[in-house]
């Protein structure tokens, strides 16, 4: 039996040519990174407001006396250590500095809102030393968490084709 020779005018039907998905992958990765940044900024805004309003009760502990003042300072330092660890965890999970940076942006915005004056003339956080420690320490914790996050050196955070 004789094998048929291929006709050059009609090439044989083979598998389809591979589709280049690098452009689509890059666009999808960029869109997900932007959405993640927006989500982390909103998370920092909401978390900063909720934790800030919850931590304002420490100013009442400050008025109790030496034991209350010690408890207020220790509690504030524990909250700040947890905030720093969470900021570092965001840097680890995103693999880049923009993750904790976006969270820090929202946290700082909520800190400005907490020290603002309301329509009735009242401030949201009183001028107790523990509230100042919380406000300034919270800003320092999230900024240091973003700054101490290592630079993205892995291949998954770089665009394809870059060395």
C-alpha positions in Angstrom: 0.0 0.0 0.0 1.2 3.4 -0.9 1.3 6.3 1.5 -0.2 9.5 0.2 2.2 12.4 -0.3 1.1 15.7 1.2 -0.1 18.3 -1.2 1.7 21.6 -0.7 -1.4 23.6 -1.8 -3.5 22.0 1.0 -1.4 21.6 4.2 -2.5 18.9 6.6 -4.7 19.9 9.5 -2.6 19.8 12.6 -2.9 21.1 16.1 -3.8 24.8 16.3 -1.0 27.3 16.8 -0.4 28.2 20.4 -1.9 31.4 21.6 0.3 34.0 23.2 -1.2 34.6 26.7 1.6 36.7 28.1 -0.1 40.0 27.4 -3.4 38.7 28.9 -1.5 37.4 32.0 0.2 40.7 32.5 -3.0 42.7 32.2 -4.8 40.3 34.5 -2.0 40.5 37.0 -1.9 44.3 36.9 -5.7 44.5 37.4 -5.6 42.1 40.3 -2.7 44.1 41.9 -4.7 47.3 41.5 -7.8 45.8 43.0 -5.7 44.3 45.9 -4.2 47.8 46.5 -7.7 49.4 46.7 -8.9 46.6 49.0 -5.9 47.0 51.3 -6.3 50.8 51.4 -10.0 50.4 52.4 -9.1 47.8 54.9 -6.5 50.1 56.5 -9.1 52.9 56.6 -11.8 50.8 58.2 -9.4 49.0 60.6 -7.8 52.3 61.6 -11.1 53.8 62.4 -12.5 50.8 64.3 -9.4 50.1 66.3 -8.8 53.8 67.0 -12.3 54.3 68.3 -12.0 51.0 70.3 -8.6 52.1 71.7 -9.9 55.5 72.9 -11.3 53.7 76.0 -7.6 53.6 77.2 -7.9 57.3 78.0 -10.4 56.3 80.8 -7.8 53.9 82.2 -5.3 56.7 82.3 -7.5 58.6 84.8 -7.7 55.6 87.2 -4.2 55.9 88.6 -0.8 54.3 88.4 -2.2 50.8 87.8 -4.6 52.0 85.1 -1.8 54.0 83.4 0.5 51.0 83.4 -2.3 48.8 81.9 -3.1 51.4 79.3 0.5 51.7 78.2 1.0 47.9 78.0 -2.2 47.4 76.1 -1.3 50.2 73.6 2.1 48.7 73.1 0.6 45.2 72.5 -1.8 46.7 69.9 1.0 48.5 68.2 3.1 45.3 68.1 0.2 43.4 66.6 -0.3 46.2 64.0 3.4 46.0 63.0 3.3 42.2 62.7 0.1 42.5 60.6 1.8 45.1 58.4 4.8 42.8 57.9 2.5 39.9 57.1 0.8 42.0 54.4 4.3 42.6 52.9 5.0 38.9 53.0 1.7 37.9 51.5 1.8 40.4 48.6 5.5 40.0 48.0 6.0 43.7 47.5 6.1 47.0 49.4 2.9 48.2 47.9 0.8 45.9 50.1 1.7 47.3 53.5 2.1 50.7 51.8 -1.6 50.7 50.7 -2.7 49.6 54.2 -0.6 52.3 55.7 -2.2 54.9 53.5 -5.7 53.9 54.7 -4.5 53.7 58.3 -2.9 57.2 58.2 -6.1 58.6 56.6 -8.2 57.2 59.4 -5.7 58.6 62.0 -6.3 62.1 60.5 -10.0 61.5 60.7 -9.8 60.5 64.4 -8.0 63.7 65.4 -10.4 65.9 63.4 -13.1 68.0 64.9 -16.7 67.0 64.5 -19.6 69.3 63.7 -20.4 69.7 67.4 -16.9 70.8 68.2 -15.9 67.6 70.0 -12.8 65.7 69.1 -13.1 61.9 68.5 -10.0 61.1 70.6 -9.1 63.0 73.7 -5.7 64.3 74.6 -4.6 61.4 76.9 -1.0 60.3 76.6 -2.1 56.8 75.6 -4.2 58.2 72.7 -1.1 60.1 71.4 0.9 56.9 71.8 -1.7 55.0 69.8 -2.0 57.6 67.0 1.7 58.3 66.5 2.8 54.8 67.3 0.2 53.4 64.9 1.5 55.6 62.1 5.1 54.5 62.9 4.1 50.8 63.1 2.5 50.7 59.6 5.2 52.9 58.0 8.0 50.8 59.5 6.1 47.6 58.4 6.1 49.0 54.8 9.7 50.2 54.9 11.1 47.0 56.3 9.4 44.8 53.7 12.1 43.4 51.4 12.2 44.5 47.8 10.4 42.2 45.4 13.1 40.0 43.9 11.0 37.0 43.0 10.0 36.1 39.5 6.3 36.2 40.3 6.3 39.9 41.0 8.3 41.0 38.0 6.8 41.4 34.5 7.7 38.6 32.2 10.7 39.1 30.0 12.6 41.2 32.5 15.9 40.0 33.9 
